[in-house]
Amino acid sequence: MSGTVLLDSAAVDQELVCVCCHCHRVRTGTGAWEPRYVSESDEVSHGICRECYGQFYPGCRLPRTAA
């Protein structure tokens, strides 16, 4: 089984929660960033919100979003 990854069915059903690595706000399903608590059972991924991107990386431009 080399190269095969087995996933627990509970992990597959669970959605990743994206948290801004600077301000710790959470991205909602609509793409908005809101303050909220993350529970221990949430699967967390890190990202960066627009406000923090502009503040911490002022010389960089945001990537274009797909239309």
PDBQT receptor file of N, H, CA, C and O in Angstrom, charges set to zero:
ATOM      1  N   MET A   1       0.813  -1.195   0.000  1.00  0.00    +0.000 N 
ATOM      2  CA  MET A   1       0.000   0.000   0.000  1.00  0.00    +0.000 C 
ATOM      3  C   MET A   1       0.857   1.261   0.000  1.00  0.00    +0.000 C 
ATOM      4  O   MET A   1       0.426   2.280   0.539  1.00  0.00    +0.000 OA
ATOM      5  N   SER A   2       2.013   1.233  -0.563  1.00  0.00    +0.000 N 
ATOM      6  H   SER A   2       2.363   0.405  -1.000  1.00  0.00    +0.000 HD
ATOM      7  CA  SER A   2       2.841   2.432  -0.555  1.00  0.00    +0.000 C 
ATOM      8  C   SER A   2       2.205   3.505  -1.435  1.00  0.00    +0.000 C 
ATOM      9  O   SER A   2       1.684   3.216  -2.512  1.00  0.00    +0.000 OA
ATOM     10  N   GLY A   3       2.259   4.746  -0.958  1.00  0.00    +0.000 N 
ATOM     11  H   GLY A   3       2.683   4.981  -0.083  1.00  0.00    +0.000 HD
ATOM     12  CA  GLY A   3       1.682   5.851  -1.704  1.00  0.00    +0.000 C 
ATOM     13  C   GLY A   3       0.181   6.011  -1.520  1.00  0.00    +0.000 C 
ATOM     14  O   GLY A   3      -0.412   6.930  -2.084  1.00  0.00    +0.000 OA
ATOM     15  N   THR A   4      -0.443   5.133  -0.743  1.00  0.00    +0.000 N 
ATOM     16  H   THR A   4       0.039   4.386  -0.285  1.00  0.00    +0.000 HD
ATOM     17  CA  THR A   4      -1.884   5.209  -0.510  1.00  0.00    +0.000 C 
ATOM     18  C   THR A   4      -2.141   5.857   0.837  1.00  0.00    +0.000 C 
ATOM     19  O   THR A   4      -1.516   5.499   1.836  1.00  0.00    +0.000 OA
ATOM     20  N   VAL A   5      -3.050   6.799   0.864  1.00  0.00    +0.000 N 
ATOM     21  H   VAL A   5      -3.557   7.089   0.052  1.00  0.00    +0.000 HD
ATOM     22  CA  VAL A   5      -3.410   7.466   2.108  1.00  0.00    +0.000 C 
ATOM     23  C   VAL A   5      -4.824   7.065   2.470  1.00  0.00    +0.000 C 
ATOM     24  O   VAL A   5      -5.749   7.239   1.677  1.00  0.00    +0.000 OA
ATOM     25  N   LEU A   6      -4.992   6.532   3.662  1.00  0.00    +0.000 N 
ATOM     26  H   LEU A   6      -4.241   6.391   4.306  1.00  0.00    +0.000 HD
ATOM     27  CA  LEU A   6      -6.313   6.160   4.140  1.00  0.00    +0.000 C 
ATOM     28  C   LEU A   6      -6.825   7.259   5.055  1.00  0.00    +0.000 C 
ATOM     29  O   LEU A   6      -6.126   7.678   5.977  1.00  0.00    +0.000 OA
ATOM     30  N   LEU A   7      -8.032   7.725   4.808  1.00  0.00    +0.000 N 
ATOM     31  H   LEU A   7      -8.600   7.384   4.058  1.00  0.00    +0.000 HD
ATOM     32  CA  LEU A   7      -8.606   8.793   5.613  1.00  0.00    +0.000 C 
ATOM     33  C   LEU A   7      -9.734   8.247   6.465  1.00  0.00    +0.000 C 
ATOM     34  O   LEU A   7     -10.532   7.422   6.019  1.00  0.00    +0.000 OA
ATOM     35  N   ASP A   8      -9.783   8.720   7.688  1.00  0.00    +0.000 N 
ATOM     36  H   ASP A   8      -9.134   9.389   8.050  1.00  0.00    +0.000 HD
ATOM     37  CA  ASP A   8     -10.886   8.367   8.568  1.00  0.00    +0.000 C 
ATOM     38  C   ASP A   8     -12.141   9.020   8.014  1.00  0.00    +0.000 C 
ATOM     39  O   ASP A   8     -12.101  10.187   7.625  1.00  0.00    +0.000 OA
ATOM     40  N   SER A   9     -13.262   8.293   7.968  1.00  0.00    +0.000 N 
ATOM     41  H   SER A   9     -13.294   7.345   8.285  1.00  0.00    +0.000 HD
ATOM     42  CA  SER A   9     -14.484   8.832   7.381  1.00  0.00    +0.000 C 
ATOM     43  C   SER A   9     -14.964  10.068   8.118  1.00  0.00    +0.000 C 
ATOM     44  O   SER A   9     -15.567  10.943   7.497  1.00  0.00    +0.000 OA
ATOM     45  N   ALA A  10     -14.719  10.177   9.426  1.00  0.00    +0.000 N 
ATOM     46  H   ALA A  10     -14.229   9.466   9.930  1.00  0.00    +0.000 HD
ATOM     47  CA  ALA A  10     -15.120  11.367  10.177  1.00  0.00    +0.000 C 
ATOM     48  C   ALA A  10     -14.314  12.581   9.710  1.00  0.00    +0.000 C 
ATOM     49  O   ALA A  10     -14.851  13.686   9.640  1.00  0.00    +0.000 OA
ATOM     50  N   ALA A  11     -13.042  12.386   9.392  1.00  0.00    +0.000 N 
ATOM     51  H   ALA A  11     -12.607  11.488   9.448  1.00  0.00    +0.000 HD
ATOM     52  CA  ALA A  11     -12.202  13.494   8.940  1.00  0.00    +0.000 C 
ATOM     53  C   ALA A  11     -12.626  13.964   7.559  1.00  0.00    +0.000 C 
ATOM     54  O   ALA A  11     -12.527  15.154   7.260  1.00  0.00    +0.000 OA
ATOM     55  N   VAL A  12     -13.092  13.062   6.715  1.00  0.00    +0.000 N 
ATOM     56  H   VAL A  12     -13.172  12.095   6.958  1.00  0.00    +0.000 HD
ATOM     57  CA  VAL A  12     -13.514  13.429   5.367  1.00  0.00    +0.000 C 
ATOM     58  C   VAL A  12     -14.781  14.274   5.419  1.00  0.00    +0.000 C 
ATOM     59  O   VAL A  12     -14.934  15.218   4.643  1.00  0.00    +0.000 OA
ATOM     60  N   ASP A  13     -15.693  13.938   6.335  1.00  0.00    +0.000 N 
ATOM     61  H   ASP A  13     -15.569  13.172   6.965  1.00  0.00    +0.000 HD
ATOM     62  CA  ASP A  13     -16.949  14.662   6.453  1.00  0.00    +0.000 C 
ATOM     63  C   ASP A  13     -16.777  16.041   7.073  1.00  0.00    +0.000 C 
ATOM     64  O   ASP A  13     -17.639  16.904   6.904  1.00  0.00    +0.000 OA
ATOM     65  N   GLN A  14     -15.691  16.258   7.778  1.00  0.00    +0.000 N 
ATOM     66  H   GLN A  14     -14.991  15.557   7.915  1.00  0.00    +0.000 HD
ATOM     67  CA  GLN A  14     -15.482  17.512   8.490  1.00  0.00    +0.000 C 
ATOM     68  C   GLN A  14     -14.840  18.549   7.580  1.00  0.00    +0.000 C 
ATOM     69  O   GLN A  14     -13.918  18.238   6.826  1.00  0.00    +0.000 OA
ATOM     70  N   GLU A  15     -15.327  19.769   7.651  1.00  0.00    +0.000 N 
ATOM     71  H   GLU A  15     -16.076  20.022   8.264  1.00  0.00    +0.000 HD
ATOM     72  CA  GLU A  15     -14.822  20.852   6.824  1.00  0.00    +0.000 C 
ATOM     73  C   GLU A  15     -13.650  21.534   7.516  1.00  0.00    +0.000 C 
ATOM     74  O   GLU A  15     -13.641  21.663   8.740  1.00  0.00    +0.000 OA
ATOM     75  N   LEU A  16     -12.665  21.971   6.742  1.00  0.00    +0.000 N 
ATOM     76  H   LEU A  16     -12.672  21.866   5.747  1.00  0.00    +0.000 HD
ATOM     77  CA  LEU A  16     -11.542  22.717   7.306  1.00  0.00    +0.000 C 
ATOM     78  C   LEU A  16     -11.990  24.115   7.685  1.00  0.00    +0.000 C 
ATOM     79  O   LEU A  16     -12.772  24.744   6.972  1.00  0.00    +0.000 OA
ATOM     80  N   VAL A  17     -11.489  24.598   8.812  1.00  0.00    +0.000 N 
ATOM     81  H   VAL A  17     -10.854  24.087   9.392  1.00  0.00    +0.000 HD
ATOM     82  CA  VAL A  17     -11.761  25.957   9.271  1.00  0.00    +0.000 C 
ATOM     83  C   VAL A  17     -10.503  26.765   9.001  1.00  0.00    +0.000 C 
ATOM     84  O   VAL A  17      -9.439  26.452   9.535  1.00  0.00    +0.000 OA
ATOM     85  N   CYS A  18     -10.613  27.808   8.174  1.00  0.00    +0.000 N 
ATOM     86  H   CYS A  18     -11.477  28.063   7.740  1.00  0.00    +0.000 HD
ATOM     87  CA  CYS A  18      -9.462  28.631   7.826  1.00  0.00    +0.000 C 
ATOM     88  C   CYS A  18      -9.358  29.793   8.812  1.00  0.00    +0.000 C 
ATOM     89  O   CYS A  18     -10.303  30.567   8.967  1.00  0.00    +0.000 OA
ATOM     90  N   VAL A  19      -8.201  29.913   9.481  1.00  0.00    +0.000 N 
ATOM     91  H   VAL A  19      -7.433  29.284   9.356  1.00  0.00    +0.000 HD
ATOM     92  CA  VAL A  19      -7.971  30.935  10.489  1.00  0.00    +0.000 C 
ATOM     93  C   VAL A  19      -6.847  31.849  10.005  1.00  0.00    +0.000 C 
ATOM     94  O   VAL A  19      -5.811  31.367   9.546  1.00  0.00    +0.000 OA
ATOM     95  N   CYS A  20      -7.045  33.178  10.104  1.00  0.00    +0.000 N 
ATOM     96  H   CYS A  20      -7.886  33.570  10.476  1.00  0.00    +0.000 HD
ATOM     97  CA  CYS A  20      -5.995  34.133   9.723  1.00  0.00    +0.000 C 
ATOM     98  C   CYS A  20      -4.821  33.962  10.685  1.00  0.00    +0.000 C 
ATOM     99  O   CYS A  20      -5.006  33.953  11.903  1.00  0.00    +0.000 OA
ATOM    100  N   CYS A  21      -3.632  33.828  10.143  1.00  0.00    +0.000 N 
ATOM    101  H   CYS A  21      -3.482  33.835   9.155  1.00  0.00    +0.000 HD
ATOM    102  CA  CYS A  21      -2.452  33.570  10.967  1.00  0.00    +0.000 C 
ATOM    103  C   CYS A  21      -2.020  34.800  11.766  1.00  0.00    +0.000 C 
ATOM    104  O   CYS A  21      -1.176  34.682  12.654  1.00  0.00    +0.000 OA
ATOM    105  N   HIS A  22      -2.583  35.985  11.470  1.00  0.00    +0.000 N 
ATOM    106  H   HIS A  22      -3.269  36.080  10.748  1.00  0.00    +0.000 HD
ATOM    107  CA  HIS A  22      -2.221  37.193  12.218  1.00  0.00    +0.000 C 
ATOM    108  C   HIS A  22      -3.296  37.601  13.225  1.00  0.00    +0.000 C 
ATOM    109  O   HIS A  22      -2.995  37.746  14.410  1.00  0.00    +0.000 OA
ATOM    110  N   CYS A  23      -4.530  37.788  12.787  1.00  0.00    +0.000 N 
ATOM    111  H   CYS A  23      -4.774  37.670  11.824  1.00  0.00    +0.000 HD
ATOM    112  CA  CYS A  23      -5.593  38.297  13.671  1.00  0.00    +0.000 C 
ATOM    113  C   CYS A  23      -6.478  37.186  14.236  1.00  0.00    +0.000 C 
ATOM    114  O   CYS A  23      -7.282  37.434  15.135  1.00  0.00    +0.000 OA
ATOM    115  N   HIS A  24      -6.339  35.980  13.724  1.00  0.00    +0.000 N 
ATOM    116  H   HIS A  24      -5.686  35.779  12.993  1.00  0.00    +0.000 HD
ATOM    117  CA  HIS A  24      -7.062  34.787  14.189  1.00  0.00    +0.000 C 
ATOM    118  C   HIS A  24      -8.566  34.819  13.919  1.00  0.00    +0.000 C 
ATOM    119  O   HIS A  24      -9.327  34.088  14.553  1.00  0.00    +0.000 OA
ATOM    120  N   ARG A  25      -8.997  35.666  12.977  1.00  0.00    +0.000 N 
ATOM    121  H   ARG A  25      -8.379  36.260  12.461  1.00  0.00    +0.000 HD
ATOM    122  CA  ARG A  25     -10.401  35.603  12.570  1.00  0.00    +0.000 C 
ATOM    123  C   ARG A  25     -10.587  34.382  11.678  1.00  0.00    +0.000 C 
ATOM    124  O   ARG A  25      -9.625  33.866  11.108  1.00  0.00    +0.000 OA
ATOM    125  N   VAL A  26     -11.830  33.925  11.563  1.00  0.00    +0.000 N 
ATOM    126  H   VAL A  26     -12.611  34.343  12.026  1.00  0.00    +0.000 HD
ATOM    127  CA  VAL A  26     -12.158  32.713  10.829  1.00  0.00    +0.000 C 
ATOM    128  C   VAL A  26     -12.897  33.074   9.545  1.00  0.00    +0.000 C 
ATOM    129  O   VAL A  26     -13.800  33.911   9.561  1.00  0.00    +0.000 OA
ATOM    130  N   ARG A  27     -12.515  32.444   8.427  1.00  0.00    +0.000 N 
ATOM    131  H   ARG A  27     -11.782  31.764   8.414  1.00  0.00    +0.000 HD
ATOM    132  CA  ARG A  27     -13.191  32.689   7.153  1.00  0.00    +0.000 C 
ATOM    133  C   ARG A  27     -14.486  31.885   7.109  1.00  0.00    +0.000 C 
ATOM    134  O   ARG A  27     -14.498  30.685   7.383  1.00  0.00    +0.000 OA
ATOM    135  N   THR A  28     -15.570  32.564   6.761  1.00  0.00    +0.000 N 
ATOM    136  H   THR A  28     -15.561  33.539   6.538  1.00  0.00    +0.000 HD
ATOM    137  CA  THR A  28     -16.877  31.910   6.679  1.00  0.00    +0.000 C 
ATOM    138  C   THR A  28     -17.053  31.284   5.302  1.00  0.00    +0.000 C 
ATOM    139  O   THR A  28     -16.188  31.423   4.437  1.00  0.00    +0.000 OA
ATOM    140  N   GLY A  29     -18.146  30.610   5.105  1.00  0.00    +0.000 N 
ATOM    141  H   GLY A  29     -18.848  30.497   5.807  1.00  0.00    +0.000 HD
ATOM    142  CA  GLY A  29     -18.453  29.990   3.818  1.00  0.00    +0.000 C 
ATOM    143  C   GLY A  29     -18.656  30.998   2.710  1.00  0.00    +0.000 C 
ATOM    144  O   GLY A  29     -18.525  30.658   1.534  1.00  0.00    +0.000 OA
ATOM    145  N   THR A  30     -18.979  32.256   3.068  1.00  0.00    +0.000 N 
ATOM    146  H   THR A  30     -19.085  32.532   4.023  1.00  0.00    +0.000 HD
ATOM    147  CA  THR A  30     -19.174  33.301   2.064  1.00  0.00    +0.000 C 
ATOM    148  C   THR A  30     -17.884  34.048   1.749  1.00  0.00    +0.000 C 
ATOM    149  O   THR A  30     -17.872  34.924   0.884  1.00  0.00    +0.000 OA
ATOM    150  N   GLY A  31     -16.791  33.709   2.447  1.00  0.00    +0.000 N 
ATOM    151  H   GLY A  31     -16.801  32.998   3.150  1.00  0.00    +0.000 HD
ATOM    152  CA  GLY A  31     -15.510  34.368   2.207  1.00  0.00    +0.000 C 
ATOM    153  C   GLY A  31     -15.232  35.529   3.147  1.00  0.00    +0.000 C 
ATOM    154  O   GLY A  31     -14.148  36.111   3.100  1.00  0.00    +0.000 OA
ATOM    155  N   ALA A  32     -16.189  35.877   4.001  1.00  0.00    +0.000 N 
ATOM    156  H   ALA A  32     -17.069  35.404   4.039  1.00  0.00    +0.000 HD
ATOM    157  CA  ALA A  32     -15.979  36.942   4.977  1.00  0.00    +0.000 C 
ATOM    158  C   ALA A  32     -15.115  36.408   6.126  1.00  0.00    +0.000 C 
ATOM    159  O   ALA A  32     -15.089  35.205   6.388  1.00  0.00    +0.000 OA
ATOM    160  N   TRP A  33     -14.415  37.313   6.801  1.00  0.00    +0.000 N 
ATOM    161  H   TRP A  33     -14.437  38.290   6.588  1.00  0.00    +0.000 HD
ATOM    162  CA  TRP A  33     -13.586  36.940   7.946  1.00  0.00    +0.000 C 
ATOM    163  C   TRP A  33     -14.243  37.481   9.203  1.00  0.00    +0.000 C 
ATOM    164  O   TRP A  33     -14.475  38.685   9.310  1.00  0.00    +0.000 OA
ATOM    165  N   GLU A  34     -14.548  36.599  10.163  1.00  0.00    +0.000 N 
ATOM    166  H   GLU A  34     -14.359  35.621  10.076  1.00  0.00    +0.000 HD
ATOM    167  CA  GLU A  34     -15.263  36.996  11.372  1.00  0.00    +0.000 C 
ATOM    168  C   GLU A  34     -14.561  36.446  12.604  1.00  0.00    +0.000 C 
ATOM    169  O   GLU A  34     -13.974  35.364  12.568  1.00  0.00    +0.000 OA
ATOM    170  N   PRO A  35     -14.628  37.210  13.703  1.00  0.00    +0.000 N 
ATOM    171  CA  PRO A  35     -14.085  36.654  14.952  1.00  0.00    +0.000 C 
ATOM    172  C   PRO A  35     -15.013  35.558  15.457  1.00  0.00    +0.000 C 
ATOM    173  O   PRO A  35     -16.224  35.759  15.550  1.00  0.00    +0.000 OA
ATOM    174  N   ARG A  36     -14.459  34.423  15.778  1.00  0.00    +0.000 N 
ATOM    175  H   ARG A  36     -13.476  34.259  15.702  1.00  0.00    +0.000 HD
ATOM    176  CA  ARG A  36     -15.256  33.346  16.378  1.00  0.00    +0.000 C 
ATOM    177  C   ARG A  36     -14.304  32.342  17.005  1.00  0.00    +0.000 C 
ATOM    178  O   ARG A  36     -13.131  32.252  16.643  1.00  0.00    +0.000 OA
ATOM    179  N   TYR A  37     -14.834  31.605  17.937  1.00  0.00    +0.000 N 
ATOM    180  H   TYR A  37     -15.787  31.678  18.231  1.00  0.00    +0.000 HD
ATOM    181  CA  TYR A  37     -14.030  30.577  18.585  1.00  0.00    +0.000 C 
ATOM    182  C   TYR A  37     -13.988  29.323  17.726  1.00  0.00    +0.000 C 
ATOM    183  O   TYR A  37     -14.944  28.994  17.023  1.00  0.00    +0.000 OA
ATOM    184  N   VAL A  38     -12.869  28.640  17.798  1.00  0.00    +0.000 N 
ATOM    185  H   VAL A  38     -12.092  28.907  18.368  1.00  0.00    +0.000 HD
ATOM    186  CA  VAL A  38     -12.698  27.376  17.094  1.00  0.00    +0.000 C 
ATOM    187  C   VAL A  38     -12.718  26.284  18.156  1.00  0.00    +0.000 C 
ATOM    188  O   VAL A  38     -12.026  26.385  19.170  1.00  0.00    +0.000 OA
ATOM    189  N   SER A  39     -13.498  25.256  17.928  1.00  0.00    +0.000 N 
ATOM    190  H   SER A  39     -14.060  25.174  17.105  1.00  0.00    +0.000 HD
ATOM    191  CA  SER A  39     -13.574  24.173  18.922  1.00  0.00    +0.000 C 
ATOM    192  C   SER A  39     -12.430  23.183  18.710  1.00  0.00    +0.000 C 
ATOM    193  O   SER A  39     -11.785  23.167  17.662  1.00  0.00    +0.000 OA
ATOM    194  N   GLU A  40     -12.202  22.373  19.716  1.00  0.00    +0.000 N 
ATOM    195  H   GLU A  40     -12.726  22.386  20.567  1.00  0.00    +0.000 HD
ATOM    196  CA  GLU A  40     -11.127  21.382  19.642  1.00  0.00    +0.000 C 
ATOM    197  C   GLU A  40     -11.354  20.364  18.542  1.00  0.00    +0.000 C 
ATOM    198  O   GLU A  40     -10.400  19.783  18.025  1.00  0.00    +0.000 OA
ATOM    199  N   SER A  41     -12.607  20.143  18.182  1.00  0.00    +0.000 N 
ATOM    200  H   SER A  41     -13.382  20.615  18.603  1.00  0.00    +0.000 HD
ATOM    201  CA  SER A  41     -12.907  19.141  17.163  1.00  0.00    +0.000 C 
ATOM    202  C   SER A  41     -12.775  19.679  15.743  1.00  0.00    +0.000 C 
ATOM    203  O   SER A  41     -12.833  18.902  14.789  1.00  0.00    +0.000 OA
ATOM    204  N   ASP A  42     -12.597  21.008  15.577  1.00  0.00    +0.000 N 
ATOM    205  H   ASP A  42     -12.550  21.639  16.352  1.00  0.00    +0.000 HD
ATOM    206  CA  ASP A  42     -12.460  21.596  14.243  1.00  0.00    +0.000 C 
ATOM    207  C   ASP A  42     -11.100  21.258  13.640  1.00  0.00    +0.000 C 
ATOM    208  O   ASP A  42     -10.084  21.257  14.335  1.00  0.00    +0.000 OA
ATOM    209  N   GLU A  43     -11.094  20.973  12.346  1.00  0.00    +0.000 N 
ATOM    210  H   GLU A  43     -11.920  20.974  11.782  1.00  0.00    +0.000 HD
ATOM    211  CA  GLU A  43      -9.845  20.804  11.601  1.00  0.00    +0.000 C 
ATOM    212  C   GLU A  43      -9.451  22.192  11.122  1.00  0.00    +0.000 C 
ATOM    213  O   GLU A  43     -10.219  22.840  10.411  1.00  0.00    +0.000 OA
ATOM    214  N   VAL A  44      -8.253  22.664  11.504  1.00  0.00    +0.000 N 
ATOM    215  H   VAL A  44      -7.629  22.138  12.082  1.00  0.00    +0.000 HD
ATOM    216  CA  VAL A  44      -7.847  24.044  11.248  1.00  0.00    +0.000 C 
ATOM    217  C   VAL A  44      -6.792  24.117  10.153  1.00  0.00    +0.000 C 
ATOM    218  O   VAL A  44      -5.871  23.302  10.092  1.00  0.00    +0.000 OA
ATOM    219  N   SER A  45      -6.952  25.115   9.292  1.00  0.00    +0.000 N 
ATOM    220  H   SER A  45      -7.700  25.776   9.341  1.00  0.00    +0.000 HD
ATOM    221  CA  SER A  45      -5.975  25.458   8.273  1.00  0.00    +0.000 C 
ATOM    222  C   SER A  45      -5.691  26.951   8.435  1.00  0.00    +0.000 C 
ATOM    223  O   SER A  45      -6.576  27.699   8.852  1.00  0.00    +0.000 OA
ATOM    224  N   HIS A  46      -4.498  27.392   8.121  1.00  0.00    +0.000 N 
ATOM    225  H   HIS A  46      -3.779  26.785   7.782  1.00  0.00    +0.000 HD
ATOM    226  CA  HIS A  46      -4.166  28.804   8.281  1.00  0.00    +0.000 C 
ATOM    227  C   HIS A  46      -4.147  29.517   6.946  1.00  0.00    +0.000 C 
ATOM    228  O   HIS A  46      -3.755  28.952   5.925  1.00  0.00    +0.000 OA
ATOM    229  N   GLY A  47      -4.575  30.760   6.971  1.00  0.00    +0.000 N 
ATOM    230  H   GLY A  47      -4.894  31.219   7.800  1.00  0.00    +0.000 HD
ATOM    231  CA  GLY A  47      -4.575  31.629   5.803  1.00  0.00    +0.000 C 
ATOM    232  C   GLY A  47      -4.257  33.035   6.263  1.00  0.00    +0.000 C 
ATOM    233  O   GLY A  47      -3.672  33.224   7.329  1.00  0.00    +0.000 OA
ATOM    234  N   ILE A  48      -4.638  34.024   5.469  1.00  0.00    +0.000 N 
ATOM    235  H   ILE A  48      -5.113  33.870   4.603  1.00  0.00    +0.000 HD
ATOM    236  CA  ILE A  48      -4.442  35.420   5.857  1.00  0.00    +0.000 C 
ATOM    237  C   ILE A  48      -5.575  36.238   5.258  1.00  0.00    +0.000 C 
ATOM    238  O   ILE A  48      -5.896  36.102   4.077  1.00  0.00    +0.000 OA
ATOM    239  N   CYS A  49      -6.183  37.096   6.090  1.00  0.00    +0.000 N 
ATOM    240  H   CYS A  49      -5.923  37.206   7.049  1.00  0.00    +0.000 HD
ATOM    241  CA  CYS A  49      -7.289  37.927   5.617  1.00  0.00    +0.000 C 
ATOM    242  C   CYS A  49      -6.740  39.142   4.868  1.00  0.00    +0.000 C 
ATOM    243  O   CYS A  49      -5.557  39.461   4.981  1.00  0.00    +0.000 OA
ATOM    244  N   ARG A  50      -7.596  39.815   4.107  1.00  0.00    +0.000 N 
ATOM    245  H   ARG A  50      -8.557  39.556   4.015  1.00  0.00    +0.000 HD
ATOM    246  CA  ARG A  50      -7.174  40.976   3.303  1.00  0.00    +0.000 C 
ATOM    247  C   ARG A  50      -6.579  42.089   4.152  1.00  0.00    +0.000 C 
ATOM    248  O   ARG A  50      -5.577  42.695   3.771  1.00  0.00    +0.000 OA
ATOM    249  N   GLU A  51      -7.191  42.362   5.302  1.00  0.00    +0.000 N 
ATOM    250  H   GLU A  51      -8.004  41.870   5.612  1.00  0.00    +0.000 HD
ATOM    251  CA  GLU A  51      -6.705  43.448   6.159  1.00  0.00    +0.000 C 
ATOM    252  C   GLU A  51      -5.289  43.175   6.656  1.00  0.00    +0.000 C 
ATOM    253  O   GLU A  51      -4.432  44.057   6.608  1.00  0.00    +0.000 OA
ATOM    254  N   CYS A  52      -5.044  41.968   7.128  1.00  0.00    +0.000 N 
ATOM    255  H   CYS A  52      -5.740  41.251   7.167  1.00  0.00    +0.000 HD
ATOM    256  CA  CYS A  52      -3.708  41.620   7.611  1.00  0.00    +0.000 C 
ATOM    257  C   CYS A  52      -2.706  41.536   6.467  1.00  0.00    +0.000 C 
ATOM    258  O   CYS A  52      -1.539  41.887   6.638  1.00  0.00    +0.000 OA
ATOM    259  N   TYR A  53      -3.153  41.077   5.308  1.00  0.00    +0.000 N 
ATOM    260  H   TYR A  53      -4.102  40.793   5.170  1.00  0.00    +0.000 HD
ATOM    261  CA  TYR A  53      -2.270  41.006   4.149  1.00  0.00    +0.000 C 
ATOM    262  C   TYR A  53      -1.751  42.403   3.807  1.00  0.00    +0.000 C 
ATOM    263  O   TYR A  53      -0.558  42.590   3.567  1.00  0.00    +0.000 OA
ATOM    264  N   GLY A  54      -2.665  43.389   3.788  1.00  0.00    +0.000 N 
ATOM    265  H   GLY A  54      -3.634  43.238   3.982  1.00  0.00    +0.000 HD
ATOM    266  CA  GLY A  54      -2.267  44.755   3.493  1.00  0.00    +0.000 C 
ATOM    267  C   GLY A  54      -1.384  45.361   4.569  1.00  0.00    +0.000 C 
ATOM    268  O   GLY A  54      -0.470  46.130   4.268  1.00  0.00    +0.000 OA
ATOM    269  N   GLN A  55      -1.651  45.019   5.820  1.00  0.00    +0.000 N 
ATOM    270  H   GLN A  55      -2.392  44.395   6.065  1.00  0.00    +0.000 HD
ATOM    271  CA  GLN A  55      -0.892  45.578   6.933  1.00  0.00    +0.000 C 
ATOM    272  C   GLN A  55       0.498  44.980   7.050  1.00  0.00    +0.000 C 
ATOM    273  O   GLN A  55       1.467  45.711   7.257  1.00  0.00    +0.000 OA
ATOM    274  N   PHE A  56       0.614  43.668   6.923  1.00  0.00    +0.000 N 
ATOM    275  H   PHE A  56      -0.173  43.075   6.755  1.00  0.00    +0.000 HD
ATOM    276  CA  PHE A  56       1.883  42.992   7.146  1.00  0.00    +0.000 C 
ATOM    277  C   PHE A  56       2.724  42.805   5.883  1.00  0.00    +0.000 C 
ATOM    278  O   PHE A  56       3.928  42.567   5.970  1.00  0.00    +0.000 OA
ATOM    279  N   TYR A  57       2.093  42.913   4.711  1.00  0.00    +0.000 N 
ATOM    280  H   TYR A  57       1.114  43.107   4.641  1.00  0.00    +0.000 HD
ATOM    281  CA  TYR A  57       2.805  42.739   3.441  1.00  0.00    +0.000 C 
ATOM    282  C   TYR A  57       2.444  43.879   2.491  1.00  0.00    +0.000 C 
ATOM    283  O   TYR A  57       1.879  43.638   1.424  1.00  0.00    +0.000 OA
ATOM    284  N   PRO A  58       2.768  45.122   2.870  1.00  0.00    +0.000 N 
ATOM    285  CA  PRO A  58       2.313  46.283   2.083  1.00  0.00    +0.000 C 
ATOM    286  C   PRO A  58       2.895  46.348   0.670  1.00  0.00    +0.000 C 
ATOM    287  O   PRO A  58       2.275  46.950  -0.207  1.00  0.00    +0.000 OA
ATOM    288  N   GLY A  59       4.040  45.763   0.424  1.00  0.00    +0.000 N 
ATOM    289  H   GLY A  59       4.543  45.275   1.136  1.00  0.00    +0.000 HD
ATOM    290  CA  GLY A  59       4.657  45.817  -0.899  1.00  0.00    +0.000 C 
ATOM    291  C   GLY A  59       4.159  44.742  -1.854  1.00  0.00    +0.000 C 
ATOM    292  O   GLY A  59       4.512  44.750  -3.033  1.00  0.00    +0.000 OA
ATOM    293  N   CYS A  60       3.348  43.824  -1.362  1.00  0.00    +0.000 N 
ATOM    294  H   CYS A  60       3.061  43.817  -0.404  1.00  0.00    +0.000 HD
ATOM    295  CA  CYS A  60       2.868  42.712  -2.182  1.00  0.00    +0.000 C 
ATOM    296  C   CYS A  60       1.428  42.967  -2.625  1.00  0.00    +0.000 C 
ATOM    297  O   CYS A  60       0.644  43.584  -1.903  1.00  0.00    +0.000 OA
ATOM    298  N   ARG A  61       1.099  42.490  -3.807  1.00  0.00    +0.000 N 
ATOM    299  H   ARG A  61       1.736  41.990  -4.393  1.00  0.00    +0.000 HD
ATOM    300  CA  ARG A  61      -0.276  42.586  -4.283  1.00  0.00    +0.000 C 
ATOM    301  C   ARG A  61      -0.983  41.267  -4.050  1.00  0.00    +0.000 C 
ATOM    302  O   ARG A  61      -0.371  40.201  -4.121  1.00  0.00    +0.000 OA
ATOM    303  N   LEU A  62      -2.276  41.344  -3.771  1.00  0.00    +0.000 N 
ATOM    304  H   LEU A  62      -2.773  42.210  -3.713  1.00  0.00    +0.000 HD
ATOM    305  CA  LEU A  62      -3.069  40.136  -3.601  1.00  0.00    +0.000 C 
ATOM    306  C   LEU A  62      -3.198  39.422  -4.943  1.00  0.00    +0.000 C 
ATOM    307  O   LEU A  62      -3.273  40.067  -5.989  1.00  0.00    +0.000 OA
ATOM    308  N   PRO A  63      -3.225  38.096  -4.913  1.00  0.00    +0.000 N 
ATOM    309  CA  PRO A  63      -3.444  37.367  -6.164  1.00  0.00    +0.000 C 
ATOM    310  C   PRO A  63      -4.854  37.660  -6.697  1.00  0.00    +0.000 C 
ATOM    311  O   PRO A  63      -5.784  37.901  -5.927  1.00  0.00    +0.000 OA
ATOM    312  N   ARG A  64      -4.989  37.635  -8.004  1.00  0.00    +0.000 N 
ATOM    313  H   ARG A  64      -4.233  37.439  -8.630  1.00  0.00    +0.000 HD
ATOM    314  CA  ARG A  64      -6.301  37.870  -8.631  1.00  0.00    +0.000 C 
ATOM    315  C   ARG A  64      -7.199  36.691  -8.347  1.00  0.00    +0.000 C 
ATOM    316  O   ARG A  64      -6.757  35.542  -8.363  1.00  0.00    +0.000 OA
ATOM    317  N   THR A  65      -8.464  36.975  -8.085  1.00  0.00    +0.000 N 
ATOM    318  H   THR A  65      -8.823  37.908  -8.072  1.00  0.00    +0.000 HD
ATOM    319  CA  THR A  65      -9.427  35.904  -7.848  1.00  0.00    +0.000 C 
ATOM    320  C   THR A  65     -10.020  35.473  -9.166  1.00  0.00    +0.000 C 
ATOM    321  O   THR A  65     -10.128  36.266 -10.102  1.00  0.00    +0.000 OA
ATOM    322  N   ALA A  66     -10.400  34.227  -9.237  1.00  0.00    +0.000 N 
ATOM    323  H   ALA A  66     -10.313  33.582  -8.478  1.00  0.00    +0.000 HD
ATOM    324  CA  ALA A  66     -11.010  33.705 -10.462  1.00  0.00    +0.000 C 
ATOM    325  C   ALA A  66     -12.377  34.321 -10.670  1.00  0.00    +0.000 C 
ATOM    326  O   ALA A  66     -13.136  34.480  -9.714  1.00  0.00    +0.000 OA
ATOM    327  N   ALA A  67     -12.700  34.666 -11.884  1.00  0.00    +0.000 N 
ATOM    328  H   ALA A  67     -12.084  34.537 -12.661  1.00  0.00    +0.000 HD
ATOM    329  CA  ALA A  67     -13.991  35.296 -12.176  1.00  0.00    +0.000 C 
ATOM    330  C   ALA A  67     -15.043  34.267 -12.456  1.00  0.00    +0.000 C 
ATOM    331  O   ALA A  67     -16.193  34.616 -12.722  1.00  0.00    +0.000 OA
TER     332      ALA A  67
